[in-house]
Amino acid sequence: MIRYTCVMRLFGIGLMALVAVGSARAQWTLQNSNTTAGLRGIHAVGNGVAWASGTEGTVLRTLDNGATWEKCTVPKGAEKLDFRAVQGFSAHTALVMSSGTGTDSRLYKTNDGCKTWTLVFVNPDGDGFWDALRMGPDQGSGKETTEGLLMGDPVKGHFPVWEVNLDETNFPVSTVQPRPDAKRQEAAFAASNSSIFIEWTFGTFWIGTGGKDGARVIRRVVKTSGPFTRYGYPAVKVPMAHGSDSAGIFGLVFRPEEKVPGKSLRFLKGVAVGGDYQQPNEATGTAAYTTDGGKTWKAAAVPPNGYRSAVAYDAALRAWITVGPNGTDISTTDGNAWRPVKSVDGSDKDWNAISLPFVVGPKGRIGKLDAQALK
């Protein structure tokens, strides 16, 4: 069970130019977080609102687009918990998920701007360990809804997945059945709250795995025939680092295709990032990409410059951005080739998770994207 604590790469002059490293102004403007907690949860709601979370029951909130971050009240009994995921819905409402063995994996909710918290769900699996809490985009806009999924490491050979619905008054959490099968030495990572991606239009989701039997993407397929609905979980090996408990896929994201009037959004192009967190400077096997909805994957021709824990797509830049302990990389080729971007102040390094325009890392580290610096 994985519990994340704590060769030729150039083909001609064209690609050499692509991966040339430039030292420029900081692409991440460092923020004052008012904490030294290790941060792994980050969610930008929009309109200047964002939430962050981390060790020692830490939850942070900004209402002014990062100019100031306030430290929220610690949920009762959560002083020693590690909040790996936070999901904001407004300036007042948010969910926060802790990762830990058994009952140390918990879900809390606030409706009053994090003045008070309610414990709404505790891990029922004594040997379980939660990895991710993600909400899915709706059919029309692609924006996140109040429905999502909670996922953990395998229990008795299956990945436990629960449906979460914020709108219901009694906050139901229902088990997804059947559960996806897991290999004997396969699990997921809780490094950045991005080992699962959801697309609610067709009830589809993807899980990125790691471990000795990992580096796979498990895809949920929903087939409807009359009144009957069937679910399948085809899985495919992804050409990324694997073979050890510290290697595999850490971040998995798809971007919606251009909206066609009268048709549902489609998620065909996706990127997986990762590597081996115990070898952060090793660039081999750190990224792969798909153009067919995750049915097949190809290794990046020019991978990120080391282990990467999270990735995001910036629609305005039409680019993917990935972060990790030793740097930041950008791809304008939908994940096939990556270019490291460095800053003279070192703000490109020491990052765990991303929700644009924000990124978080160890010791209370928070940065905000300067898109002009990336351009």
Residue frames relative to the residue before (quaternion, step in Angstrom):
aa qw qx qy qz dx dy dz
M 1.0000 0.0000 0.0000 0.0000 0.00 0.00 0.00
I 0.2978 -0.7851 0.5242 0.1419 3.55 -0.74 1.11
R 0.0474 0.7878 -0.6118 0.0532 3.55 -0.80 0.99
Y 0.2316 -0.8204 0.5109 0.1113 3.51 -0.07 1.31
T 0.0126 -0.8147 0.5781 -0.0446 3.64 -0.27 1.26
C 0.6487 0.4075 -0.4962 0.4086 2.70 -1.38 0.35
V 0.3093 -0.9015 0.3026 0.0112 3.33 -0.54 -30.55
M 0.1871 -0.7830 0.5925 0.0286 3.14 -0.48 0.87
R 0.0582 -0.8068 0.5874 0.0258 3.58 -0.85 0.94
L 0.7323 0.3731 -0.2338 0.5195 3.57 1.15 -0.33
F 0.0940 -0.8019 0.5899 0.0052 3.55 -0.83 1.03
G 0.8433 -0.0907 0.0183 0.5295 3.56 0.14 1.31
I 0.7307 -0.4622 0.3013 0.4021 3.48 -1.35 0.23
G 0.6007 0.5928 -0.3624 0.3955 3.59 1.03 -0.75
L 0.7207 0.4171 -0.2562 0.4909 3.56 0.82 -0.95
M 0.5764 0.5668 -0.3899 0.4411 3.57 1.11 -0.54
A 0.6486 0.4998 -0.3191 0.4772 3.56 1.03 -0.75
L 0.6282 0.5684 -0.3322 0.4147 3.55 1.02 -0.83
V 0.7791 0.3535 -0.1880 0.4824 3.58 0.86 -0.90
A 0.3512 0.7335 -0.5104 0.2795 3.58 1.22 0.22
V 0.3261 -0.7667 0.5285 0.1631 3.54 -0.86 0.99
G 0.1179 -0.7936 0.5940 0.0593 3.55 -0.89 0.93
S 0.2748 -0.7238 0.6022 0.1947 3.56 -1.01 0.76
A 0.0813 0.8053 -0.5743 0.1229 3.54 -0.51 1.21
R 0.7183 -0.3685 0.3174 0.4975 3.52 -1.29 -0.26
A 0.6792 -0.5343 0.3228 0.3859 3.55 -1.18 0.54
Q 0.3293 -0.7314 0.5592 0.2096 3.57 -0.87 0.92
W 0.7239 0.2833 -0.2046 0.5949 3.57 1.29 -0.36
T 0.2280 -0.7598 0.5962 0.1235 3.57 -0.66 1.12
L 0.3766 -0.7676 0.4739 0.2107 3.58 -0.49 1.18
Q 0.2693 -0.7744 0.5624 0.1071 3.55 -1.01 0.96
N 0.4275 -0.6430 0.5578 0.3045 3.56 -1.30 0.29
S 0.1679 -0.8401 0.5123 0.0605 3.59 -0.24 1.26
N 0.3237 -0.7707 0.4849 0.2570 3.59 1.25 -0.36
T 0.7077 0.3527 -0.2822 0.5432 3.60 1.07 0.70
T 0.2936 -0.7259 0.5862 0.2080 3.55 -1.31 0.35
A 0.3703 0.7440 -0.4802 0.2805 3.59 1.26 0.25
G 0.4892 -0.6153 0.5216 0.3318 3.55 -1.21 0.53
L 0.1754 -0.8207 0.5410 0.0549 3.58 -0.63 1.15
R 0.0120 0.7953 -0.6054 0.0306 3.56 -0.96 0.97
G 0.6865 0.4331 -0.2851 0.5098 3.58 1.23 -0.28
I 0.1509 0.7678 -0.6114 0.1178 3.57 -0.93 0.93
H 0.1106 0.7817 -0.6090 0.0765 3.56 -0.98 0.87
A 0.2148 -0.7650 0.5999 0.0940 3.54 -0.70 1.18
V 0.2819 -0.7870 0.5313 0.1375 3.58 -0.48 1.23
G 0.5086 -0.6099 0.4446 0.4142 3.56 1.00 -0.87
N 0.7891 0.2866 -0.2369 0.4889 3.56 -1.32 0.32
G 0.7295 -0.4579 0.2260 0.4550 3.55 1.05 0.84
V 0.6172 0.5562 -0.3366 0.4432 3.59 1.30 -0.11
A 0.1443 0.7675 -0.6164 0.1011 3.56 -0.96 0.89
W 0.2096 -0.7589 0.6073 0.1063 3.56 -1.24 0.60
A 0.0627 -0.7733 0.6301 0.0337 3.57 -1.16 0.69
S 0.0660 -0.8070 0.5866 0.0140 3.59 -1.19 0.51
G 0.0613 0.8153 -0.5725 0.0613 3.53 -1.27 0.43
T 0.8190 -0.2547 0.1970 0.4750 3.52 -1.24 -0.59
E 0.8197 0.2734 -0.2091 0.4579 3.53 -1.43 0.30
G 0.6550 -0.5553 0.3070 0.4104 3.57 1.04 0.82
T 0.3624 0.7778 -0.4525 0.2426 3.57 1.24 0.40
V 0.0634 0.7430 -0.6651 0.0397 3.55 -1.05 0.91
L 0.1097 -0.7916 0.6007 0.0238 3.56 -0.94 0.99
R 0.0845 -0.7879 0.6082 0.0465 3.54 -1.23 0.52
T 0.0814 -0.7601 0.6406 0.0727 3.55 -1.16 0.70
L 0.1977 -0.7794 0.5865 0.0976 3.55 -1.07 0.81
D 0.7316 0.3944 -0.2124 0.5139 3.57 1.30 -0.15
N 0.6380 -0.5859 0.3115 0.3906 3.55 1.01 0.94
G 0.7657 -0.4124 0.1938 0.4540 3.56 1.00 0.84
A 0.4377 0.6891 -0.4778 0.3244 3.60 1.20 -0.03
T 0.7794 0.0077 -0.0054 0.6264 3.57 1.11 -0.75
W 0.1663 -0.7548 0.6279 0.0916 3.54 -1.17 0.74
E 0.1793 -0.7822 0.5885 0.0984 3.57 -0.84 0.95
K 0.3949 -0.6998 0.5467 0.2353 3.54 -1.12 0.74
C 0.3562 -0.7664 0.5042 0.1777 3.55 -0.68 1.16
T 0.6306 -0.4826 0.4387 0.4206 3.53 -1.35 0.17
V 0.4142 -0.6907 0.5314 0.2626 3.59 -0.93 0.86
P 0.4852 -0.6593 0.4744 0.3238 3.63 -0.79 0.91
K 0.5744 -0.6107 0.4203 0.3470 3.57 -1.01 0.82
G 0.8226 0.1937 -0.1799 0.5034 3.56 -0.82 1.07
A 0.6399 0.5483 -0.3140 0.4374 3.59 1.30 0.01
E 0.3152 0.8050 -0.4673 0.1851 3.59 1.26 0.20
K 0.7623 0.3323 -0.1919 0.5212 3.61 1.11 -0.57
L 0.5005 0.6722 -0.4204 0.3477 3.59 1.25 0.13
D 0.3501 -0.7126 0.5765 0.1929 3.53 -1.26 0.58
F 0.1741 -0.8044 0.5632 0.0740 3.58 -0.29 1.26
R 0.1423 -0.8350 0.5304 0.0345 3.56 -0.14 1.35
A 0.7982 0.1904 -0.0958 0.5634 3.60 1.18 -0.41
V 0.0048 0.7573 -0.6528 -0.0156 3.52 -1.18 0.69
Q 0.0916 -0.7829 0.6150 0.0228 3.55 -1.02 0.86
G 0.1398 -0.8097 0.5675 0.0534 3.57 -0.47 1.21
F 0.2002 -0.7783 0.5846 0.1114 3.56 -1.18 0.59
S 0.7672 -0.0583 0.0471 0.6371 3.55 1.27 -0.47
A 0.7076 -0.4085 0.3311 0.4720 3.54 -1.26 -0.27
H 0.7435 0.4205 -0.2052 0.4778 3.57 1.20 -0.51
T 0.7877 0.3353 -0.1375 0.4982 3.58 1.03 -0.79
A 0.1723 0.7719 -0.5954 0.1412 3.55 -0.96 0.95
L 0.2595 -0.6985 0.6392 0.1904 3.52 -1.39 0.36
V 0.0635 -0.7789 0.6220 0.0494 3.56 -1.11 0.66
M 0.1839 -0.8021 0.5658 0.0513 3.57 -0.93 1.00
S 0.2133 -0.7561 0.6046 0.1314 3.55 -0.94 0.91
S 0.2607 -0.7399 0.6015 0.1507 3.54 -1.25 0.60
G 0.3439 0.7089 -0.5563 0.2638 3.54 -0.84 1.02
T 0.6560 -0.5232 0.3667 0.4018 3.57 -1.25 0.29
G 0.8599 0.0499 -0.0538 0.5051 3.55 -0.94 0.93
T 0.8625 -0.0912 0.0840 0.4906 3.55 -0.85 -1.02
D 0.5225 0.5996 -0.4344 0.4228 3.60 1.23 0.09
S 0.5948 0.4705 -0.3712 0.5358 3.57 1.32 0.02
R 0.1344 0.8113 -0.5433 0.1690 3.55 -0.40 1.27
L 0.2569 -0.7376 0.6054 0.1529 3.52 -1.34 0.40
Y 0.0661 -0.7929 0.6057 -0.0021 3.57 -0.79 1.11
K 0.1697 -0.7806 0.5963 0.0792 3.56 -1.22 0.58
T 0.0845 -0.7670 0.6321 0.0713 3.56 -1.16 0.69
N 0.1512 -0.7840 0.5960 0.0850 3.55 -1.13 0.72
D 0.7185 0.4313 -0.2366 0.4917 3.57 1.29 -0.05
G 0.6741 -0.5212 0.3054 0.4251 3.56 0.99 0.80
C 0.6385 -0.5959 0.2734 0.4030 3.54 1.14 0.87
K 0.3400 0.7058 -0.5366 0.3136 3.57 1.09 0.68
T 0.7806 0.0488 -0.0127 0.6231 3.56 1.08 -0.80
W 0.2035 -0.7703 0.5967 0.0963 3.55 -1.27 0.57
T 0.2093 -0.7510 0.6137 0.1245 3.54 -1.23 0.63
L 0.3624 -0.7030 0.5670 0.2304 3.58 -0.88 0.94
V 0.0963 -0.8535 0.5120 0.0131 3.60 -0.44 1.19
F 0.8066 0.0076 0.0033 0.5911 3.63 1.16 -0.39
V 0.1098 -0.7707 0.6265 0.0373 3.55 -1.07 0.90
N 0.5857 -0.6044 0.4093 0.3523 3.56 -0.99 0.84
P 0.2891 -0.7859 0.5203 0.1675 3.62 -0.61 1.07
D 0.6353 0.5216 -0.3221 0.4697 3.60 1.29 -0.27
G 0.4060 -0.7567 0.4614 0.2229 3.57 -0.46 1.21
D 0.7359 0.3639 -0.2124 0.5301 3.58 1.15 -0.62
G 0.4910 0.6995 -0.4084 0.3206 3.58 1.27 0.02
F 0.1040 -0.7605 0.6396 0.0407 3.53 -1.36 0.32
W 0.2964 -0.7988 0.4970 0.1645 3.59 -0.45 1.18
D 0.2544 -0.8016 0.5334 0.0907 3.53 -1.07 0.90
A 0.8411 -0.0218 0.0849 0.5338 3.59 0.88 -0.85
L 0.0984 -0.7336 0.6697 0.0599 3.51 -1.31 0.63
R 0.1132 0.8120 -0.5590 0.1242 3.58 -0.47 1.21
M 0.2955 -0.7200 0.6001 0.1847 3.53 -1.15 0.72
G 0.3920 -0.7469 0.4949 0.2088 3.57 -1.11 0.67
P 0.5038 -0.6397 0.4810 0.3249 3.61 -1.13 0.58
D 0.4444 -0.6914 0.4930 0.2855 3.57 -1.05 0.72
Q 0.7134 -0.5002 0.2972 0.3905 3.53 -1.31 0.31
G 0.7448 0.4639 -0.2508 0.4088 3.56 0.86 -0.91
S 0.8338 0.2695 -0.1089 0.4694 3.56 0.69 -1.08
G 0.4205 -0.6877 0.4887 0.3338 3.56 1.11 -0.59
K 0.5392 0.6169 -0.4041 0.4066 3.59 1.28 -0.09
E 0.6177 -0.5885 0.3790 0.3585 3.55 -1.18 0.59
T 0.3096 -0.7410 0.5720 0.1672 3.54 -1.11 0.78
T 0.5943 -0.5506 0.4314 0.3968 3.56 -1.29 -0.22
E 0.6131 0.5009 -0.3578 0.4952 3.57 1.26 0.31
G 0.1249 0.8127 -0.5581 0.1112 3.55 -0.94 0.84
L 0.4560 -0.6648 0.5258 0.2712 3.52 -1.36 -0.29
L 0.1969 -0.7270 0.6495 0.1039 3.50 -1.27 0.71
M 0.0232 -0.8338 0.5498 -0.0443 3.60 -0.70 1.07
G 0.1008 -0.8057 0.5819 0.0454 3.55 -1.13 0.71
D 0.6965 -0.4277 0.3667 0.4443 3.54 -1.39 0.00
P 0.6644 -0.5394 0.3353 0.3940 3.61 -1.15 0.56
V 0.0765 -0.7414 0.6659 0.0335 3.51 -1.20 0.79
K 0.8395 -0.0545 -0.0189 0.5403 3.58 -0.67 1.16
G 0.7586 -0.4425 0.2025 0.4332 3.54 0.91 1.00
H 0.7255 0.3664 -0.2370 0.5322 3.59 1.25 0.18
F 0.4452 -0.6481 0.5426 0.2953 3.55 -1.19 0.61
P 0.2972 -0.7493 0.5580 0.1973 3.63 -0.65 1.02
V 0.0080 0.7825 -0.6207 0.0486 3.56 -0.90 1.02
W 0.0875 -0.7943 0.6007 0.0245 3.57 -0.92 0.95
E 0.3806 -0.6827 0.5729 0.2468 3.55 -1.15 0.68
V 0.1411 -0.7863 0.6004 0.0363 3.56 -0.93 0.99
N 0.0248 -0.7949 0.6061 -0.0155 3.58 -0.86 0.98
L 0.3201 -0.7944 0.4892 0.1647 3.55 -0.33 1.26
D 0.6655 0.5710 -0.3032 0.3730 3.58 1.03 -0.78
E 0.6004 0.5747 -0.3726 0.4128 3.58 1.12 -0.55
T 0.5408 -0.6703 0.4034 0.3091 3.57 -0.90 0.95
N 0.7516 0.3637 -0.2211 0.5039 3.59 1.01 -0.70
F 0.3850 -0.7695 0.4352 0.2651 3.54 1.36 0.30
P 0.0129 0.8292 -0.5583 0.0240 3.61 0.42 1.14
V 0.0966 -0.7386 0.6636 0.0689 3.51 -1.20 0.67
S 0.0317 -0.8306 0.5552 -0.0281 3.58 -0.35 1.23
T 0.4913 -0.6772 0.4721 0.2777 3.56 -1.04 0.82
V 0.3833 -0.6895 0.5653 0.2411 3.55 -0.99 0.88
Q 0.0067 -0.7951 0.6056 -0.0316 3.55 -0.80 1.05
P 0.5346 -0.2537 -0.8041 0.0565 1.50 -1.86 1.66
R 0.5206 -0.6305 0.4738 0.3271 3.53 -1.24 0.41
P 0.5475 -0.6172 0.4408 0.3536 3.61 -1.05 0.66
D 0.4575 -0.6759 0.5082 0.2749 3.57 -1.02 0.82
A 0.1638 -0.7606 0.6205 0.0983 3.54 -1.21 0.64
K 0.4774 -0.6299 0.5229 0.3191 3.54 -1.17 0.58
R 0.7178 -0.4963 0.2820 0.3986 3.54 -1.27 0.45
Q 0.7992 0.1768 -0.0889 0.5676 3.61 0.95 -0.81
E 0.4645 0.6440 -0.4474 0.4114 3.51 0.88 1.06
A 0.1133 0.7721 -0.6203 0.0793 3.57 -1.11 0.72
A 0.4593 -0.6425 0.5196 0.3260 3.55 -1.29 -0.31
F 0.4176 -0.7027 0.5178 0.2525 3.55 -1.28 0.27
A 0.2839 -0.7566 0.5706 0.1465 3.55 -1.11 0.80
A 0.2978 0.8158 -0.4598 0.1857 3.57 1.21 0.47
S 0.8417 0.0833 0.0150 0.5333 3.60 1.00 -0.75
N 0.4700 -0.6859 0.4311 0.3504 3.59 1.26 0.25
S 0.6366 0.5385 -0.3385 0.4360 3.60 0.98 0.69
S 0.3990 0.7125 -0.4890 0.3067 3.60 1.04 0.70
I 0.7259 0.2754 -0.2316 0.5861 3.59 1.30 0.17
F 0.0828 -0.7688 0.6325 0.0462 3.55 -1.16 0.73
I 0.2062 -0.8119 0.5436 0.0530 3.55 -0.92 1.01
E 0.0272 -0.7481 0.6627 0.0186 3.53 -1.17 0.75
W 0.2357 -0.8527 0.4512 0.1172 3.56 -0.08 1.31
T 0.4748 0.6962 -0.4525 0.2920 3.62 1.12 -0.41
F 0.8046 0.1745 -0.0751 0.5626 3.56 0.91 -0.91
G 0.5425 -0.6425 0.3934 0.3716 3.60 1.23 0.29
T 0.4380 0.7129 -0.4325 0.3360 3.56 1.22 0.52
F 0.0821 0.7639 -0.6400 -0.0106 3.54 -1.23 0.53
W 0.2736 -0.7421 0.5958 0.1391 3.52 -1.33 0.49
I 0.1421 -0.7707 0.6165 0.0765 3.59 -1.06 0.80
G 0.2061 -0.7593 0.6051 0.1214 3.57 -0.93 0.93
T 0.1518 -0.8347 0.5279 0.0393 3.57 -0.71 1.05
G 0.1569 -0.7662 0.6140 0.1064 3.52 -1.38 0.17
G 0.4781 0.6696 -0.4885 0.2905 3.55 -1.32 -0.15
K 0.7440 -0.4044 0.2866 0.4481 3.54 -1.32 -0.04
D 0.7506 0.2980 -0.1859 0.5596 3.58 1.14 -0.60
G 0.5410 0.6914 -0.3483 0.3286 3.55 1.29 0.14
A 0.5601 0.5503 -0.5262 0.3265 3.49 -1.40 -0.55
R 0.4595 0.6213 -0.4898 0.4035 3.53 0.77 1.16
V 0.2358 -0.7013 0.6389 0.2107 3.52 -1.37 0.27
I 0.1648 -0.7706 0.6129 0.0576 3.54 -0.75 1.15
R 0.1146 -0.8220 0.5578 0.0098 3.57 -0.65 1.15
R 0.3071 -0.7386 0.5681 0.1933 3.56 -0.90 0.93
V 0.1154 -0.7847 0.6085 0.0270 3.55 -0.82 1.08
V 0.1554 -0.7876 0.5935 0.0563 3.56 -0.86 1.01
K 0.0247 -0.7979 0.6018 -0.0262 3.56 -0.73 1.11
T 0.1116 -0.8034 0.5844 0.0238 3.56 -0.81 1.08
S 0.0256 0.7739 -0.6307 0.0527 3.53 -0.93 1.00
G 0.8028 -0.1126 0.0297 0.5848 3.56 -0.20 1.31
P 0.8076 -0.2234 0.1717 0.5181 3.60 -0.80 -0.96
F 0.6314 0.5612 -0.3176 0.4307 3.60 1.28 -0.13
T 0.1018 -0.7707 0.6275 0.0438 3.54 -1.11 0.84
R 0.0873 -0.7929 0.6026 0.0229 3.52 -0.86 0.99
Y 0.2070 -0.7779 0.5860 0.0929 3.53 -1.16 0.77
G 0.0352 -0.7904 0.6116 0.0066 3.54 -1.00 0.86
Y 0.2223 -0.7809 0.5734 0.1092 3.55 -1.23 0.50
P 0.0240 -0.8019 0.5970 -0.0038 3.61 0.32 1.16
A 0.1318 -0.7925 0.5941 0.0418 3.57 -0.99 0.88
V 0.0919 -0.7945 0.5997 0.0247 3.55 -1.09 0.71
K 0.4759 -0.6487 0.5148 0.2961 3.55 -1.08 0.76
V 0.2218 -0.7642 0.5966 0.1042 3.52 -1.06 0.85
P 0.4305 -0.7289 0.4651 0.2588 3.62 -0.79 0.96
M 0.3942 0.6764 -0.5167 0.3465 3.52 0.32 1.36
A 0.7196 -0.4285 0.3111 0.4492 3.56 -1.29 0.21
H 0.1515 0.7686 -0.6060 0.1382 3.57 -0.96 0.90
G 0.5711 0.6337 -0.4157 0.3154 3.57 -1.29 -0.10
S 0.7548 0.2252 -0.1854 0.5875 3.58 1.28 0.03
D 0.6406 -0.5530 0.3740 0.3794 3.56 -1.24 0.41
S 0.7050 0.4618 -0.2637 0.4693 3.59 1.21 -0.34
A 0.6872 0.4860 -0.2632 0.4715 3.60 1.27 0.01
G 0.4538 0.6771 -0.5141 0.2671 3.52 -1.23 0.55
I 0.7015 -0.4060 0.3596 0.4624 3.54 -1.24 -0.65
F 0.1465 -0.8082 0.5682 0.0511 3.57 -0.79 1.06
G 0.7938 0.1282 -0.0616 0.5913 3.58 1.13 -0.63
L 0.0114 -0.7974 0.6008 -0.0561 3.57 -0.91 0.98
V 0.1266 0.7972 -0.5713 0.1483 3.59 -0.55 1.21
F 0.1623 -0.7437 0.6400 0.1047 3.54 -1.19 0.74
R 0.2453 -0.7433 0.5942 0.1855 3.56 -1.19 0.45
P 0.4955 -0.6676 0.4544 0.3199 3.61 -0.99 0.74
E 0.4974 -0.6146 0.5169 0.3281 3.53 -1.19 0.59
E 0.6685 -0.4665 0.3644 0.4503 3.55 -1.26 0.23
K 0.4997 -0.6770 0.4571 0.2882 3.57 -0.94 0.93
V 0.1616 -0.7663 0.6183 0.0663 3.56 -0.87 1.05
P 0.4952 -0.6779 0.4414 0.3168 3.63 -0.65 1.01
G 0.8258 0.2241 -0.1795 0.4855 3.53 -0.91 0.97
K 0.7152 0.3979 -0.2489 0.5179 3.59 1.27 -0.02
S 0.5585 -0.6143 0.4485 0.3309 3.53 -1.20 0.60
L 0.5867 -0.5445 0.4587 0.3860 3.52 -1.27 0.39
R 0.1508 -0.7697 0.6130 0.0950 3.56 -1.13 0.65
F 0.1957 -0.7731 0.5971 0.0866 3.54 -1.02 0.88
L 0.0598 0.8362 -0.5355 0.1024 3.56 0.04 1.34
K 0.7543 0.3520 -0.1961 0.5183 3.59 0.96 -0.82
G 0.0924 0.8079 -0.5711 0.1124 3.52 -0.72 1.12
V 0.2357 -0.7572 0.5968 0.1225 3.54 -1.31 0.42
A 0.1214 -0.7521 0.6439 0.0706 3.54 -1.09 0.81
V 0.0460 -0.7914 0.6094 0.0155 3.58 -0.95 0.89
G 0.2323 0.7651 -0.5782 0.1624 3.54 -1.21 0.46
G 0.0182 0.7745 -0.6322 -0.0130 3.52 -0.91 -1.03
D 0.5887 -0.5234 0.4468 0.4241 3.55 -1.08 -0.79
Y 0.3438 -0.7840 0.4722 0.2102 3.60 -0.38 1.20
Q 0.6276 0.5145 -0.3526 0.4659 3.60 1.20 -0.27
Q 0.7217 0.2736 -0.2141 0.5987 3.58 1.32 -0.06
P 0.0757 -0.8798 0.4670 0.0450 3.59 0.64 1.12
N 0.7019 0.4643 -0.2749 0.4649 3.61 1.14 -0.46
E 0.5227 0.6246 -0.4154 0.4051 3.59 1.29 0.00
A 0.2601 -0.8132 0.5077 0.1154 3.58 -0.60 1.16
T 0.5543 0.6254 -0.4027 0.3735 3.60 1.14 -0.39
G 0.8548 0.1450 -0.1168 0.4844 3.56 -0.97 0.92
T 0.4504 0.7205 -0.4280 0.3079 3.58 1.08 0.65
A 0.8139 0.0989 -0.0751 0.5675 3.62 1.20 -0.06
A 0.0030 -0.7572 0.6532 0.0037 3.51 -1.28 0.60
Y 0.1728 -0.7941 0.5758 0.0894 3.57 -1.23 0.36
T 0.1841 -0.7649 0.6094 0.0985 3.55 -1.29 0.47
T 0.1773 -0.7756 0.5962 0.1073 3.56 -1.18 0.60
D 0.7117 0.4256 -0.2512 0.4992 3.60 1.27 0.10
G 0.6885 -0.5182 0.2801 0.4232 3.55 1.02 0.81
G 0.6950 -0.4992 0.2678 0.4428 3.57 1.17 0.52
K 0.4204 0.6977 -0.4799 0.3259 3.60 1.21 0.22
T 0.7849 0.0456 -0.0154 0.6178 3.56 1.07 -0.78
W 0.1624 -0.7862 0.5927 0.0656 3.55 -1.21 0.64
K 0.1627 -0.7636 0.6184 0.0900 3.54 -1.19 0.69
A 0.4942 -0.6376 0.4991 0.3163 3.54 -1.11 0.68
A 0.5424 -0.6064 0.4664 0.3472 3.57 -1.08 0.70
A 0.4766 -0.6735 0.4852 0.2894 3.59 -0.90 0.93
V 0.7519 0.1018 -0.0660 0.6480 3.56 1.13 -0.73
P 0.1873 -0.8391 0.5007 0.1006 3.62 -0.07 1.24
P 0.6596 -0.4558 0.3949 0.4487 3.58 -1.27 0.10
N 0.5713 -0.6599 0.3993 0.2807 3.52 -1.18 0.66
G 0.8074 0.0301 -0.0489 0.5872 3.60 0.99 0.82
Y 0.7328 -0.3844 0.3121 0.4667 3.55 -1.34 -0.01
R 0.0649 -0.7938 0.6046 0.0074 3.57 -0.96 0.95
S 0.2906 -0.8044 0.5021 0.1278 3.56 -0.85 1.00
A 0.8141 0.1044 -0.0365 0.5701 3.62 1.14 -0.41
V 0.0792 -0.7812 0.6187 0.0253 3.55 -1.25 0.54
A 0.0229 -0.7848 0.6193 0.0040 3.57 -1.18 0.61
Y 0.3386 -0.7181 0.5689 0.2144 3.56 -1.26 0.49
D 0.1927 -0.7640 0.6087 0.0926 3.55 -0.92 0.99
A 0.3295 -0.7841 0.4928 0.1835 3.58 -0.32 1.26
A 0.6362 0.5401 -0.3373 0.4356 3.59 1.02 -0.74
L 0.7230 0.3999 -0.2302 0.5141 3.58 1.00 -0.83
R 0.2555 -0.7663 0.5244 0.2691 3.57 1.31 -0.47
A 0.5777 0.5663 -0.3537 0.4695 3.53 1.00 0.94
W 0.3724 -0.6780 0.5878 0.2368 3.52 -1.33 0.51
I 0.1195 -0.7752 0.6178 0.0565 3.57 -1.07 0.79
T 0.0293 -0.8001 0.5990 -0.0097 3.57 -0.84 0.98
V 0.1472 -0.8109 0.5655 0.0308 3.56 -1.04 0.84
G 0.0620 0.7826 -0.6172 0.0527 3.51 -1.30 0.50
P 0.7561 -0.4095 0.2503 0.4448 3.58 -1.25 -0.07
N 0.7865 0.3278 -0.1943 0.4860 3.61 0.99 -0.64
G 0.8510 -0.1155 0.0414 0.5106 3.61 1.12 0.27
T 0.4134 -0.6555 0.5792 0.2529 3.47 -1.50 -0.08
D 0.0672 -0.7888 0.6104 0.0248 3.56 -1.06 0.81
I 0.1911 -0.7723 0.5986 0.0931 3.55 -1.22 0.58
S 0.0869 -0.7812 0.6167 0.0432 3.57 -1.14 0.74
T 0.1393 -0.7730 0.6153 0.0670 3.55 -0.95 0.96
T 0.6325 0.5122 -0.3220 0.4836 3.57 1.30 0.32
D 0.5509 -0.6450 0.3677 0.3812 3.57 1.16 0.68
G 0.7891 -0.4001 0.1579 0.4386 3.52 0.89 1.04
N 0.5262 0.6480 -0.4197 0.3564 3.61 1.21 -0.04
A 0.7972 0.0630 -0.0193 0.6001 3.60 1.05 -0.73
W 0.1620 -0.7987 0.5782 0.0397 3.54 -0.97 0.97
R 0.1832 -0.7707 0.6038 0.0891 3.54 -1.14 0.76
P 0.3600 -0.7254 0.5350 0.2407 3.62 -0.70 0.96
V 0.1220 -0.7690 0.6227 0.0777 3.57 -1.01 0.78
K 0.1023 -0.8200 0.5632 0.0009 3.55 -0.67 1.13
S 0.1937 -0.7647 0.6031 0.1181 3.54 -1.19 0.59
V 0.5792 -0.6267 0.3987 0.3359 3.54 -1.07 0.70
D 0.6956 0.4668 -0.2851 0.4658 3.60 1.16 -0.48
G 0.5279 -0.6706 0.3903 0.3454 3.61 1.26 0.10
S 0.4291 0.7265 -0.4516 0.2901 3.59 1.23 0.21
D 0.5298 0.6185 -0.4194 0.4010 3.61 1.23 0.00
K 0.7135 0.4720 -0.2393 0.4592 3.63 1.20 -0.40
D 0.7969 0.3619 -0.2454 0.4168 3.52 -1.47 0.07
W 0.4467 0.6687 -0.4739 0.3587 3.56 0.72 1.13
N 0.2839 -0.7793 0.5432 0.1309 3.55 -1.15 0.75
A 0.8254 0.0118 0.0757 0.5594 3.59 0.79 -1.03
I 0.1929 -0.7970 0.5697 0.0548 3.52 -1.23 0.60
S 0.1271 0.7112 -0.6886 0.0621 3.52 -1.22 0.75
L 0.3434 -0.8081 0.4347 0.2003 3.51 0.05 1.33
P 0.5564 -0.1682 -0.8121 -0.0524 1.48 -2.00 1.53
F 0.5858 0.6211 -0.3545 0.3812 3.62 1.22 0.20
V 0.0875 -0.7489 0.6550 0.0496 3.50 -1.35 0.51
V 0.1315 -0.8074 0.5726 0.0539 3.60 -1.03 0.78
G 0.0536 -0.8086 0.5859 -0.0031 3.53 -1.25 0.50
P 0.7702 -0.3488 0.2505 0.4715 3.59 -1.26 -0.35
K 0.8449 0.2254 -0.1572 0.4590 3.53 -1.40 0.36
G 0.7130 -0.4949 0.2570 0.4251 3.55 0.91 0.94
R 0.3709 0.7669 -0.4558 0.2579 3.56 1.24 0.32
I 0.0771 0.7700 -0.6283 0.0804 3.57 -0.83 1.06
G 0.0401 -0.7936 0.6069 0.0139 3.56 -0.99 0.86
K 0.2386 -0.7459 0.6036 0.1499 3.54 -1.29 0.47
L 0.5280 -0.6841 0.4174 0.2810 3.53 -0.88 1.02
D 0.1481 -0.7146 0.6763 0.1001 3.53 -1.13 0.84
A 0.2845 -0.8118 0.4855 0.1560 3.56 0.00 1.31
Q 0.6175 0.5582 -0.3525 0.4276 3.59 1.04 -0.70
A 0.6252 0.5338 -0.3470 0.4515 3.59 1.05 -0.68
L 0.6526 0.4986 -0.3220 0.4710 3.61 1.03 -0.74
K 0.6173 0.5446 -0.3546 0.4434 3.59 1.00 -0.70
